[in-house]
Each structure stands twice: as C-alpha cells, then as structure tokens.
Amino acid sequence: MTVRSTILAASLLAAFPYAHAEEAEKTVPVVPLDVVEVTGHYNNSVGTSDAASQGQVKAALIANRPALRPGELLEFVPGVIVTQHSGDGKANQYFLRGFNLDHGTDFATFVDGMPVNMRTHAHGQGYTDLNFLIPELVERIAYRKGPYYADEGDFASAGAAHMSLFNQLKQSMATLTVGENRYMRGMLAGSSAAAGGTLLYGLELAHNDGPWVHPEAFRKNSGVLRYSTVSGADQYAVTAMAYKGSWHASNQIPLRAVESGALNPFDAIDPTDGGRTARYSLSGEWKRRSGEAQSQANVYAVRSDLTLFNNHTYFLDDPENGDQNRQTERRRMLGFAASHSWPATLGDFSMSHKIGAQGRYDHISPLSLLATRNQQVLSTVSESKVKEASLAAYYENTLHWTPWLRSIAGLRYDSYRFDVASNIAENSGKVNAHITSPKLSFVLGPWQSTEFFLNYGSGFHSNDARGTTARLSPKEREPIEPVTPLVRTRGGEIGVRSEMLPGLQSSLALWKLRSASELVFSGDAGDTAPSRASKRSGIELNNHYVARSWLLFDLDLAYSRGRYSEADPAGDHIPGAVEKVASFGATVNDIGPWSGAFQMRYFGPRPLIEDNSQRSKGTAIAYLRAGYRFNRNWQLSLDVFNLFDRKASDIDYFYASRLPGEAAEGVQDVHYHPAERRNFRLTLRASF
C-alpha cells in the first residue's frame, strides 16, 4: 500500500503539470526533488492532478474487485454507475453527474489513446462498448470530470476515462471461471521477451445464459497481441485487438405486464431481439522524453460491425407485424493524436507549454434502420452512407506564479465535416462545423497536505451526422429541422483535496455544467435524440482510507440536480437524470492466504418524465469476493453478485407501448430491466 512518507513526498510535487491524461508523472518541477513512485491502488495524492475530481486507479485494485461485466470497469471512476438495459453484448448504460449518459453520450472513453465512443452510431450517439476488453490486462484507469482539459474533446463534458494496458505482466496467467446460468469463461495471458522488446498476449472465451426465461446465449471471443519497447521514459508499442460477440437480448419490459402476472420479470415481450458485433483494431503509441521536454503520438485503425434487433414499443406502430427494427452499421475508423510539451521561463516564473493535434475519420456504410419481424426484414426505414471527419488543435500553458500557486490555461479548436448520402434524397448533404473551447484552472497549495482547485472550461458533444442534414423524418417523412452539429457545454468546479489525516485521501468538489442541447433516450426510436438546453450542479465527496497495510476502505458520495433551462409546459426535469449516488468498498489483501473485497453501490431515484410525476426507485446492489491462495501459483476465488438478492431494476424508462389487445394509442408505462438475481462465480487461477 502507499506508505505515508511516499504520500508526503508526492504532495510536494504540486508544481508539476500533467503531460497527458494517461500519465501519472509530472514534467516540470519547481524545486529539485527525487522522483518518488506512488504505489498501491490509487495515484490520487496531493500534487498529482489539476482538479479535485481527477485521479487514477491502478491494477491492484482492479484485480481485487469483482465485476459482473467488463463495462463495470468504469465504476472505478467515483460517481459512475454502470447498468444494462438489454443483452450483455450491447454497450452498457452509464450514469454520471446528473446524466443518463445512455451508452456514452457525454463521457469519453479511451484505451491506450484509442477512442471507444462511436459517433453517428446505429444505436446511439457516443456508443461505448467495452466488451472487447480483457480486464486482467488493464494496468490503470486515469479519469477526469468536467470540460476543463485542452486535450479532451468530443463527448468529454461530464468526464473522460483513459485506460492503459500492461506492457508486461509479472507472471503469465490462466483462469477458468464457472457460474450459475451456464456462465463459463476461460482466459489466458502472458508476456515474454521478443526482438529486443516485450510481446504480450491475451485470449478470452466466454459464454453466459443469464437468469432469463429465454437464455441470452451470450458468446464472447477476445484476443490481444501487443509488442512494446521501453527505455527509461521512452516507449513504443503496437497493439492488435479482436473481438466478436453474439447474444439474444433481454430488453426492458413493461411494468404493467409484470404486475398483472402476465409476464415473468425475467421474460421478454419479443424473444427474437438480439444482436451480433465485431471489433478489430490496430494501434500504435510512441513516447519520447528529452530532458524536460516530452513528445508522444498515437495512431489507430478500427473496423467494427453491429447488427442489433430491438423492439421497445411492441405493437404500437405496427399492430400486425410488431415494432421490431434492425439497426445495422459497418464502420472503418482512422485517427491520430500527437502532442509536445516543453519547459520555459517568463521572467522569474517557471512554466511549461503544450501543443497538440488530433484527427479522426469515420466511414460508415451501411448505416441503416430496417423494420423487421422475427429478425426478417419487412422494409427499409432509412439507409445512409456517412463520412465524418474531424481535426483539432490545442494549446495549454502552465505557469507557476509562486511555489503555492499555478495556473493552467488552454484553448482548443475543433473542426468537423459531415457528409451524408441517404436513401431519402432530402436528407443527403454536407455540413461543416467548428467550435472553440477555452479552459482555465488554478491550483493553490499544498498547505498542511491540502490543496485547492478552481476550474472552468467550455466543451462540446457532436450530434449524429444524419441529423445535421435531415429535412424529413425517416418514418413519417414529415418536415423537420436539422440539428446543431456541435453542441457547446460550459462547466466550472471548486474543489479541495487533503491528506491531513494519516492514510486518508479525501477530495470534495462543487460543480456546475450547462449544455446547449440535451441528448436523451427516445423510447419509440430506441436511441438518443437532441432535446432542450440543460443545467446541472452537484457535489462530490471521495474518500480512500488505508486503515492497515492489508485493509483499504473507499467511500464515494455524489448528489446532482439536473433541469432543463428552457421553459416548456411538459416540465423542466430531465428524464433519467441521476440525483444520488453512493459507493462503499472494503478491500482485504494478504491475510495469510486469504483476500477479499466487498462493494456496495447505491443508485438513487430519478425522474422518468419531464413533470416528475413518474420516478424510478432506488437500487442498492452489493458484490462480494473471497479468495484463497494455495501457493505462489494457484488461487481460488468466489464472487457473489447481488449478495442480498435484491429485487431491483438496472434501468427504468417511461414511454408509451402497446401489447396485444390494448388501445391503438398504447399505454404510458414504466419499462424496466431487472437486475440479475444473486449468482455465484468460482474462478481458479494459475500463474506461471
């Protein structure tokens, strides 16, 4: 665990600016100090960040906590809730800072510099599917919240997470996991010297039926091959990743059908919903340090495919065939990011400069929405070919005014090009858009192992390219207005981080965020759609306490208030805007051969409709892990999910749907996806 002397030494590094979100090291010292590596579960010490809500989680903690799905890795970011409203092969649902982020609308996620969010996606803007990850290969998660960082662009207004993979494993490993509902998982990973560097490999095969009446039959195949060379602060790496998944969906169901006894809570209205997906990527990283200057670059190429069958409204639009649709896309994505930072002086003041550029190109063809019945195509609602390109440049200056005060000022410029060719001629076209985003932060301290932060920034999220050129609605073919291509957000934060008490790291943040247009879930379409302008504010308290060398406690609390800022008779509440979030964890290591972890997270009630007349219930779910190490090479662990077998929902929506025999206009009702029952998974791990 992090020793007290290490924390105190790290707290003196307040004058070091971040070189990049993925880095824990600082690059421009104010006073000469020996570099001290902070080890343990976190790197959140005083002096390691530019905001109270910024931090980093390390592999030791990731390995010790159980996770029901790979997407739950993001729950290591304080305040983030990860759920699921459909089959496990789909992207998860994410919640943070008063946002129902759907599948990732305002939270940017990266793996070794490669963006995961899919813009202009068949199922929802910013779609973030993390199923391709092998969790055991994630070395750290660096997270940020708010639009305060010049090197963060699209989708990063609520926050961003940068996941980094290992270059080398301490030991090779093989795991075999079995559980209820025909859950099976095998994983093999290792690394070895090769051609003057290190070759890392990972392979995962998994299957799960889940507790559903109609077995989910989720199948997952993932592979990673990574070659890297490291020499001091210099690094080069090339990573190839592949993933394929298929599943039968367990979509949200109408509450009225369950309460009447007509439907089992784990049943489905349309058992033919489901999907299949694939993702293949090749990425490269390069980092070099010369003195106190540092350069780095990332390049990536991604090929992804998705076919998704959904029926959210059952028989509302088509009483005869039902409302199932097929959302399909095939995407090729290319991109890069490059930056250079170097020290300088301004009179008697020390400072650093950082410049960077980022580019991305998405070619999506076909991008289609088809009406189906039992997965058989009935008609084409819309089909498009989309080319979306973006280029960004940014500058950031860090100036040390005094040993206890530094400022970070940044400016970012983003330019977008949308090119849409639609089967509806009126919806084809080309659009250009650009946006400038200023940033400014102040860091004061440390005093008595405490520092203070003031942060402000402007950010944005992009809208679906098809919406920027649309003149007719795809289904009704009625006139509509195109959406704003790039939607501005503005946010600010006041925070404090302290280590005054031995072993305790605490941070407190008060924040505000405004968005010129909200992205919300549309029940009848099954995706996100632009809505009114919004405003949010909240408070977050995060605590990490090392009680003993073998015992760690975490307590994260968050409260948010979200409202539409434009008046409308429908009301000003934002559907799905989470209000209260709490997470408590206890991690035990190396009590003889024993280890364990307990994690509980609370996901509070939230409005489901604008007038707040319909609200979800709160959900409290606990996980438990108990592990026993036989010797250096063999370990057995038992994971228990939904420890107290709570009957709760993962997600709730309120919209109109129609079951057979109901009125043509349908019934406004709560539609929910139940949390899985208590279930057990047993894992045998061999190290070699």
C-alpha positions in Angstrom: 0.0 0.0 0.0 1.0 3.7 -0.3 3.3 4.5 2.7 3.0 7.8 4.5 6.4 9.0 3.5 5.6 8.4 -0.2 2.4 10.4 0.1 4.2 13.4 1.8 6.9 13.4 -0.9 4.3 13.2 -3.6 2.4 16.1 -2.1 5.4 18.4 -2.8 5.0 17.9 -6.5 2.1 20.3 -6.8 4.1 22.3 -9.4 4.2 19.5 -11.9 1.7 19.8 -14.9 0.1 16.8 -16.5 1.6 15.9 -19.8 -1.4 13.7 -20.7 -4.4 12.1 -19.1 -2.8 8.7 -19.2 0.3 9.9 -17.3 0.8 9.9 -13.5 4.2 11.6 -13.7 4.8 15.4 -13.8 7.1 17.0 -16.2 8.2 20.5 -15.0 9.5 20.6 -11.3 9.6 23.9 -9.4 12.2 22.6 -6.9 14.6 19.7 -7.4 13.1 16.6 -5.9 13.8 12.9 -6.3 11.1 11.2 -8.3 9.1 9.1 -5.9 6.8 6.4 -7.4 3.4 6.3 -5.7 2.5 2.6 -5.4 -0.7 0.9 -4.4 -4.3 1.1 -5.5 -4.5 4.8 -6.4 -2.4 7.7 -7.6 -4.6 10.5 -6.2 -2.1 12.1 -3.8 -1.8 15.9 -3.3 0.2 17.3 -6.1 -0.8 14.8 -8.8 -3.7 16.5 -10.5 -5.2 19.7 -11.8 -8.7 19.2 -10.3 -10.2 17.7 -7.2 -12.3 15.3 -9.4 -9.3 14.0 -11.3 -7.5 10.8 -10.3 -6.1 7.4 -11.3 -6.9 3.8 -10.3 -4.2 1.1 -10.5 -4.3 -2.5 -11.5 -4.0 -3.8 -7.9 -7.5 -2.5 -7.1 -8.9 -3.5 -10.4 -7.8 -7.1 -9.9 -9.2 -7.3 -6.4 -12.8 -6.3 -7.1 -15.4 -8.5 -8.8 -17.2 -7.2 -11.9 -20.3 -8.6 -13.5 -19.5 -7.2 -16.9 -16.3 -5.6 -18.5 -18.1 -2.2 -18.7 -18.2 -2.1 -14.9 -14.5 -1.1 -15.0 -15.8 2.4 -15.4 -17.4 2.2 -11.9 -13.8 2.7 -10.6 -14.4 6.3 -11.6 -16.1 7.8 -8.5 -19.7 8.6 -9.1 -20.1 6.5 -12.3 -22.9 3.9 -12.3 -22.9 1.2 -15.0 -26.0 -0.9 -15.8 -27.6 -2.8 -18.7 -31.0 -2.5 -20.3 -30.6 -5.2 -22.9 -28.3 -8.1 -23.8 -24.8 -8.3 -22.3 -23.3 -8.0 -25.8 -24.5 -4.4 -26.1 -22.8 -1.3 -24.7 -23.7 -0.7 -21.1 -25.8 2.2 -19.7 -23.7 4.8 -17.9 -24.7 7.5 -15.4 -22.5 10.4 -14.0 -23.0 13.9 -12.7 -26.8 14.0 -13.2 -26.6 12.5 -16.7 -28.2 9.4 -18.0 -25.4 9.0 -20.5 -27.2 6.2 -22.3 -24.4 4.4 -24.0 -21.8 7.2 -23.6 -23.1 10.5 -24.9 -21.1 12.9 -22.7 -18.4 10.6 -21.2 -15.3 10.0 -23.4 -13.5 6.6 -23.0 -10.1 5.7 -24.4 -7.9 2.6 -24.5 -4.3 3.4 -25.0 -5.2 6.6 -26.7 -7.8 4.9 -29.0 -11.3 6.4 -28.6 -14.1 3.9 -27.8 -17.0 6.2 -28.3 -18.7 5.8 -31.7 -20.1 8.9 -33.2 -23.1 8.7 -35.6 -23.8 5.2 -34.3 -26.7 3.0 -35.4 -27.9 2.6 -31.8 -27.0 5.9 -30.1 -24.6 8.8 -30.2 -21.3 8.1 -28.4 -21.9 4.4 -28.2 -19.3 2.9 -25.8 -19.0 -0.9 -25.9 -16.2 -2.2 -23.6 -16.9 -5.8 -24.1 -13.7 -6.1 -26.2 -11.6 -5.5 -23.1 -9.9 -8.3 -21.1 -10.0 -6.7 -17.6 -6.8 -8.5 -16.4 -4.8 -6.6 -19.0 -5.8 -3.1 -17.8 -2.9 -1.6 -15.9 -4.6 1.7 -14.8 -7.6 4.0 -15.4 -6.9 7.7 -15.4 -10.1 9.7 -15.0 -11.2 13.3 -15.3 -14.5 15.1 -14.9 -15.7 18.3 -16.5 -14.7 20.2 -19.7 -11.5 21.7 -18.1 -8.8 20.0 -20.2 -7.5 21.2 -23.5 -6.6 17.7 -24.8 -10.2 16.4 -24.2 -12.7 17.0 -27.0 -15.9 15.3 -28.1 -18.1 13.6 -25.5 -15.9 14.6 -22.6 -18.2 17.2 -20.9 -19.2 15.1 -18.0 -15.9 13.3 -17.8 -13.3 11.0 -19.5 -11.5 7.8 -18.7 -8.2 6.7 -20.2 -7.5 3.0 -19.8 -3.9 1.8 -20.3 -2.9 -1.8 -21.0 0.1 -3.5 -19.5 3.3 -3.7 -21.5 4.5 -6.6 -19.4 2.9 -8.9 -16.9 4.7 -10.0 -13.8 3.6 -13.6 -14.4 1.7 -15.3 -17.1 -1.7 -16.5 -16.0 -4.6 -18.7 -16.9 -8.1 -18.6 -15.3 -11.2 -20.7 -15.5 -14.5 -19.4 -14.2 -17.7 -21.2 -13.9 -21.0 -19.9 -12.5 -24.8 -20.2 -12.5 -26.8 -19.9 -15.6 -24.2 -21.7 -17.7 -21.6 -19.0 -17.2 -18.2 -20.1 -18.4 -15.1 -18.1 -19.0 -11.5 -19.0 -19.9 -8.7 -16.5 -20.1 -5.0 -16.9 -20.9 -2.5 -14.1 -20.8 1.3 -13.7 -20.6 4.3 -11.8 -21.8 7.8 -12.7 -22.9 10.9 -11.1 -24.3 10.9 -10.8 -28.1 13.2 -8.9 -30.6 14.5 -6.6 -28.0 11.1 -5.8 -26.5 8.2 -7.5 -24.9 5.4 -9.4 -26.5 2.2 -9.5 -24.5 -0.8 -11.7 -25.4 -4.3 -12.3 -24.1 -7.1 -14.6 -25.1 -10.6 -14.8 -23.6 -13.6 -17.1 -24.4 -16.9 -16.7 -22.5 -20.5 -17.8 -22.5 -23.5 -16.8 -20.4 -27.2 -17.6 -20.5 -28.2 -15.3 -17.6 -31.3 -15.7 -15.5 -33.6 -15.0 -18.4 -36.6 -17.2 -19.5 -35.2 -17.2 -23.0 -31.4 -17.8 -22.5 -29.2 -15.0 -23.6 -26.6 -17.3 -25.0 -24.0 -14.5 -25.0 -20.8 -15.7 -26.6 -17.6 -13.6 -26.5 -14.2 -14.2 -28.1 -11.5 -11.6 -27.5 -7.8 -11.5 -28.3 -4.9 -9.1 -27.7 -1.4 -9.1 -29.1 0.9 -6.2 -28.0 4.6 -5.6 -28.7 6.4 -2.8 -26.8 9.8 -1.5 -26.1 10.6 0.7 -23.0 13.8 2.5 -22.4 13.5 4.9 -19.4 10.8 7.4 -20.2 10.8 6.4 -23.9 8.3 3.9 -25.1 7.0 2.4 -28.3 4.1 -0.1 -28.6 1.9 -1.7 -31.3 -1.3 -3.4 -30.2 -3.7 -5.6 -32.2 -7.1 -6.4 -30.7 -10.0 -8.5 -31.9 -13.5 -9.2 -30.5 -16.7 -11.0 -31.6 -19.9 -11.3 -29.7 -23.4 -12.6 -30.2 -26.5 -12.7 -28.0 -30.2 -12.9 -27.6 -31.4 -9.7 -25.9 -33.2 -9.4 -22.6 -34.7 -5.9 -23.3 -36.7 -3.7 -20.9 -40.2 -4.9 -20.2 -43.5 -3.1 -19.3 -44.2 -2.9 -15.6 -48.0 -3.4 -16.2 -47.4 -6.9 -17.7 -45.3 -8.0 -14.7 -47.7 -6.6 -12.1 -50.7 -8.3 -13.8 -48.9 -11.7 -13.7 -48.9 -12.0 -17.5 -45.1 -11.7 -17.7 -42.3 -13.2 -15.7 -39.9 -10.4 -14.6 -37.1 -12.3 -16.5 -39.1 -12.9 -19.6 -39.3 -10.9 -22.8 -42.1 -9.5 -24.9 -40.2 -10.2 -28.1 -37.7 -13.1 -27.6 -36.3 -12.6 -31.1 -34.5 -9.4 -30.1 -30.7 -9.8 -30.0 -27.6 -8.9 -31.9 -24.1 -9.6 -33.0 -21.0 -7.4 -33.2 -17.3 -7.4 -34.0 -14.4 -5.1 -33.4 -10.9 -5.2 -34.8 -8.2 -2.6 -34.2 -4.5 -1.9 -34.7 -3.0 1.0 -32.8 0.5 2.4 -32.1 1.9 4.5 -29.3 5.2 6.5 -29.2 6.6 8.5 -26.3 9.9 10.2 -26.0 11.4 12.4 -23.4 14.4 14.7 -24.0 15.4 16.5 -20.8 12.2 18.0 -19.5 10.6 18.1 -23.0 8.2 15.2 -23.9 6.6 14.2 -27.2 4.1 11.5 -27.8 1.8 10.2 -30.5 -1.0 7.7 -31.0 -2.3 6.3 -34.3 -5.2 3.8 -34.7 -7.3 2.0 -37.2 -10.6 0.3 -36.2 -13.0 -1.9 -38.1 -16.4 -2.6 -36.4 -19.7 -4.2 -37.3 -23.0 -4.2 -35.4 -26.4 -5.8 -36.2 -29.0 -5.1 -33.5 -32.6 -6.2 -33.2 -34.8 -4.2 -30.8 -38.5 -3.9 -30.1 -39.2 -1.3 -27.4 -42.8 -0.4 -28.2 -44.0 -3.9 -29.2 -47.2 -3.3 -31.3 -47.6 0.5 -31.1 -46.5 1.4 -34.7 -47.4 -1.8 -36.5 -50.2 -3.7 -34.8 -49.9 -6.6 -37.2 -46.1 -7.3 -37.5 -44.9 -5.6 -34.4 -42.3 -2.8 -33.9 -39.1 -4.7 -34.1 -36.3 -3.0 -36.0 -32.8 -3.8 -37.1 -30.1 -1.3 -36.6 -27.0 -2.1 -38.7 -23.7 -0.4 -39.2 -20.3 -1.3 -40.7 -17.5 1.2 -39.7 -13.9 1.9 -40.6 -12.2 4.4 -38.3 -8.8 6.0 -38.6 -7.3 8.6 -36.3 -4.2 10.1 -34.5 -3.3 12.2 -31.6 0.1 14.0 -31.1 1.4 16.4 -28.5 4.7 18.0 -27.4 5.4 19.7 -24.1 8.4 21.7 -23.0 9.6 23.9 -20.1 10.2 27.6 -20.3 10.5 30.7 -18.1 8.7 34.0 -18.0 10.9 36.4 -16.1 11.3 34.8 -12.7 8.4 32.4 -13.3 8.7 28.8 -14.5 6.2 27.5 -16.8 5.5 24.8 -19.5 3.9 24.8 -22.9 2.0 22.0 -24.5 0.7 21.9 -28.1 -1.3 19.0 -29.6 -3.3 17.9 -32.6 -5.9 15.2 -33.0 -7.7 13.8 -36.0 -10.3 11.2 -36.8 -12.2 9.9 -39.8 -15.2 7.6 -39.7 -16.6 5.9 -42.8 -19.9 4.2 -42.0 -21.6 2.2 -44.7 -24.2 0.9 -44.5 -25.8 2.7 -41.6 -29.4 1.5 -41.7 -32.7 1.2 -39.8 -34.9 -1.6 -41.1 -38.4 -2.7 -40.0 -38.3 -6.4 -39.1 -40.4 -9.3 -37.7 -38.6 -12.2 -36.0 -35.4 -10.7 -37.5 -36.8 -10.9 -41.0 -36.7 -7.6 -43.0 -40.0 -6.1 -43.9 -39.0 -2.7 -45.2 -36.2 -0.1 -45.1 -36.9 2.9 -42.9 -33.6 4.7 -43.7 -30.2 3.8 -45.0 -27.2 6.1 -45.2 -23.6 6.2 -46.1 -21.7 8.6 -43.7 -18.3 10.1 -43.9 -17.4 12.1 -40.8 -14.0 13.8 -40.3 -12.7 16.0 -37.5 -9.5 17.8 -36.8 -8.5 19.5 -33.6 -5.6 21.6 -32.3 -5.0 22.8 -28.8 -2.5 24.8 -26.7 -2.0 24.7 -23.0 0.2 26.8 -20.7 1.0 26.0 -17.1 2.5 29.0 -15.2 3.9 28.7 -11.7 3.3 32.1 -10.1 4.5 31.1 -6.7 5.6 27.8 -5.0 1.9 27.5 -3.9 0.0 28.8 -7.0 -0.1 27.6 -10.5 -2.5 28.3 -13.4 -3.3 26.1 -16.4 -4.8 28.0 -19.4 -5.8 26.2 -22.5 -7.5 26.8 -25.9 -8.9 24.1 -28.1 -10.3 24.3 -31.7 -12.3 21.6 -33.3 -13.4 21.4 -36.9 -15.9 18.8 -38.3 -17.0 17.7 -41.7 -20.2 15.7 -42.2 -21.0 14.0 -45.5 -24.3 12.1 -45.6 -25.7 10.1 -48.6 -29.2 8.9 -47.6 -31.8 6.8 -49.4 -34.1 9.7 -48.6 -32.8 12.3 -51.1 -33.9 15.3 -49.0 -31.7 14.0 -46.1 -28.5 13.9 -48.0 -25.9 16.7 -47.8 -22.7 18.1 -46.5 -22.2 20.2 -43.4 -19.1 21.9 -41.9 -18.9 23.0 -38.3 -16.3 24.3 -35.9 -16.1 25.2 -32.2 -13.5 26.9 -29.9 -13.2 25.9 -26.3 -11.3 27.9 -23.7 -10.1 26.4 -20.4 -8.7 27.9 -17.2 -7.7 26.3 -13.9 -5.9 27.5 -10.7 -4.3 25.2 -8.2 -3.4 26.6 -4.7 -1.2 24.8 -2.2 -0.3 22.5 -0.8 -0.6 23.7 2.8 -0.6 21.1 5.5 -1.1 18.4 2.8 -4.1 20.2 1.4 -4.6 21.9 -1.9 -7.4 23.8 -3.6 -8.7 24.0 -7.1 -10.7 26.4 -9.3 -11.6 25.0 -12.8 -13.6 26.4 -15.7 -13.9 25.1 -19.2 -16.0 25.0 -22.4 -16.5 21.7 -24.2 -18.9 20.1 -26.6 -20.5 16.9 -27.9 -21.2 16.2 -31.5 -24.6 15.2 -32.8 -25.4 12.3 -35.2 -24.3 13.3 -38.7 -27.6 12.2 -40.1 -29.4 14.8 -38.0 -27.3 17.6 -39.3 -28.6 17.2 -42.9 -32.1 15.7 -42.2 -35.1 17.5 -43.7 -37.6 14.7 -43.4 -38.3 12.3 -40.5 -37.3 8.8 -41.6 -40.6 7.1 -40.6 -43.3 9.6 -41.2 -41.5 11.6 -43.9 -42.6 14.8 -42.3 -40.6 18.1 -42.4 -38.0 18.5 -39.6 -35.2 21.0 -38.9 -31.6 19.8 -38.9 -29.9 19.6 -35.5 -26.9 21.7 -34.4 -23.8 19.7 -35.4 -21.6 20.6 -32.4 -23.4 21.4 -29.0 -21.5 23.6 -26.6 -21.2 22.9 -22.9 -19.8 25.1 -20.1 -18.7 24.0 -16.7 -17.0 25.1 -13.5 -15.7 23.4 -10.4 -14.4 24.4 -6.9 -12.5 21.6 -5.1 -10.2 20.6 -2.3 -8.0 17.6 -1.8 -6.5 16.7 1.6 -4.2 14.2 3.2 -4.1 15.8 6.7 -5.1 12.5 8.4 -2.6 9.7 8.0 -3.7 7.1 5.5 -6.7 9.1 4.3 -7.1 10.8 0.9 -10.2 12.9 0.6 -11.5 15.2 -2.1 -14.5 17.5 -2.3 -15.8 19.1 -5.5 -18.7 21.5 -6.1 -19.5 21.7 -9.8 -21.8 23.2 -12.5 -22.4 22.3 -16.1 -24.6 23.8 -18.8 -25.4 22.2 -22.2 -26.9 24.0 -25.1 -28.8 20.8 -26.1 -29.5 17.6 -24.1 -29.2 14.1 -25.5 -31.9 11.9 -24.1 -33.2 8.4 -24.7 -36.2 8.1 -27.1 -38.4 5.1 -26.2 -40.1 4.9 -29.6 -36.9 5.0 -31.6 -34.7 3.2 -29.1 -31.8 5.7 -29.4 -30.8 9.1 -28.2 -32.3 12.3 -29.6 -31.4 16.1 -29.1 -33.6 18.0 -26.7 -33.7 21.3 -24.8 -30.8 23.1 -23.2 -30.0 22.0 -19.7 -28.2 22.9 -16.5 -26.7 20.7 -13.8 -25.0 21.2 -10.5 -23.8 18.9 -7.7 -21.3 18.0 -5.0 -19.0 15.0 -4.8 -17.1 13.6 -1.8 -14.5 10.9 -2.4 -12.5 9.1 0.3 -9.8 6.4 0.2 -8.5 5.2 3.5 -5.7 2.8 4.2 -6.6 1.5 7.6 -3.8 -1.1 7.6 -1.3 -2.4 5.1 -3.8 -5.1 4.3 -7.1 -3.2 4.6 -8.5 -0.4 2.3 -11.8 1.4 2.5 -13.5 3.6 -0.2 -16.5 5.8 0.3 -17.7 8.0 -2.6 -20.9 10.1 -2.3 -22.4 12.3 -5.0 -25.5 14.5 -5.4 -26.6 16.1 -8.6 -29.5 18.4 -9.7 -30.4 18.5 -13.3 -33.0 20.7 -15.0 -33.9 21.9 -18.5 -33.1 25.6 -18.7 -35.7 26.3 -21.4 -39.3 26.6 -20.4 -41.8 24.0 -21.6 -45.3 23.1 -20.4 -44.1 19.4 -20.2 -41.9 20.3 -17.3 -38.2 21.0 -16.5 -37.0 17.7 -15.1 -34.5 15.8 -17.3 -35.6 12.1 -17.7 -33.1 9.7 -16.2 -31.0 12.5 -14.5 -29.5 10.6 -11.6 -29.6 12.5 -8.3 -27.9 10.5 -5.5 -25.1 8.0 -6.0 -23.1 6.3 -3.2 -20.4 3.6 -3.3 -18.7 1.9 -0.4 -15.9 -0.6 -0.7 -13.6 -2.6 1.5 -10.6 -4.5 0.2 -8.6 -7.0 2.1 -5.2 -8.3 1.0 -2.8 -10.9 2.2 -4.2 -12.1 5.5 -2.2 -15.2 5.3 -3.5 -17.0 2.2 -6.8 -15.0 2.3 -8.0 -12.0 0.4 -11.4 -10.4 -0.2 -13.5 -7.5 -1.3 -16.9 -6.1 -0.6 -18.5 -3.4 -2.8 -21.9 -1.8 -2.5 -23.3 0.9 -4.7 -26.5 2.9 -4.4 -28.2 4.3 -7.5 -30.9 6.7 -6.3 -34.4 7.6 -7.6 -34.6 9.8 -10.6 -37.3 11.4 -12.7 -38.6 9.4 -15.7 -40.7 12.2 -17.2 -40.3 15.9 -17.5 -43.1 16.8 -15.0 -41.5 14.4 -12.4 -44.8 12.6 -11.9 -43.1 9.3 -12.6 -39.9 8.4 -10.8 -37.7 5.3 -10.6 -37.0 3.5 -7.3 -33.5 3.5 -5.8 -31.3 0.5 -6.3 -28.7 -0.9 -3.9 -26.6 -3.8 -5.1 -23.7 -5.5 -3.3 -20.9 -7.7 -4.6 -18.6 -9.9 -2.5 -15.3 -11.7 -3.3 -13.4 -14.2 -1.1 -10.1 -15.5 -2.3 -7.7 -18.2 -1.1 -4.1 -18.7 -2.4 -2.9 -22.2 -2.1 0.7 -21.3 -3.1 2.5 -18.9 -5.4 0.9 -20.4 -8.5 -2.6 -21.4 -7.6 -5.5 -19.3 -6.3 -9.3 -19.9 -5.9 -11.8 -17.1 -5.6 -15.6 -16.9 -5.2 -17.6 -13.9 -6.4 -21.1 -13.3 -5.3 -23.2 -10.8 -7.3 -26.3 -9.1 -5.8 -25.2 -10.5 -2.5 -28.5 -9.7 -0.7 -30.6 -10.9 -3.7 -32.3 -7.5 -4.0 -35.3 -7.2 -6.4 -34.3 -4.1 -8.3 -34.1 -2.7 -11.7 -31.0 -1.9 -13.7 -32.7 0.8 -15.7 -36.2 2.5 -15.9 -37.9 4.4 -18.7 -41.4 5.9 -19.1 -43.0 5.9 -22.5 -45.9 4.5 -24.5 -46.0 0.9 -25.7 -48.8 -1.4 -26.9 -49.4 -5.0 -26.0 -51.8 -7.2 -28.0 -55.4 -6.2 -27.2 -54.6 -2.7 -25.9 -55.9 0.5 -27.3 -54.3 1.7 -30.6 -52.6 4.7 -28.9 -50.8 2.4 -26.4 -50.3 2.8 -22.7 -47.9 5.1 -21.0 -45.9 2.9 -18.6 -42.7 2.3 -16.8 -40.4 0.0 -18.8 -37.6 -1.6 -16.8 -34.8 -4.1 -17.0 -34.5 -6.2 -13.8 -31.1 -6.6 -12.1 -29.9 -10.1 -12.1 -30.7 -12.4 -9.2 -28.0 -13.3 -6.7 -25.5 -15.5 -8.5 -22.1 -17.1 -7.8 -19.0 -17.5 -9.9 -15.9 -19.6 -9.0 -12.5 -18.8 -10.5 -9.4 -20.9 -10.5 -6.3 -19.0 -11.4 -2.9 -20.4 -12.2 0.2 -18.3 -12.5 3.4 -19.4 -14.3 
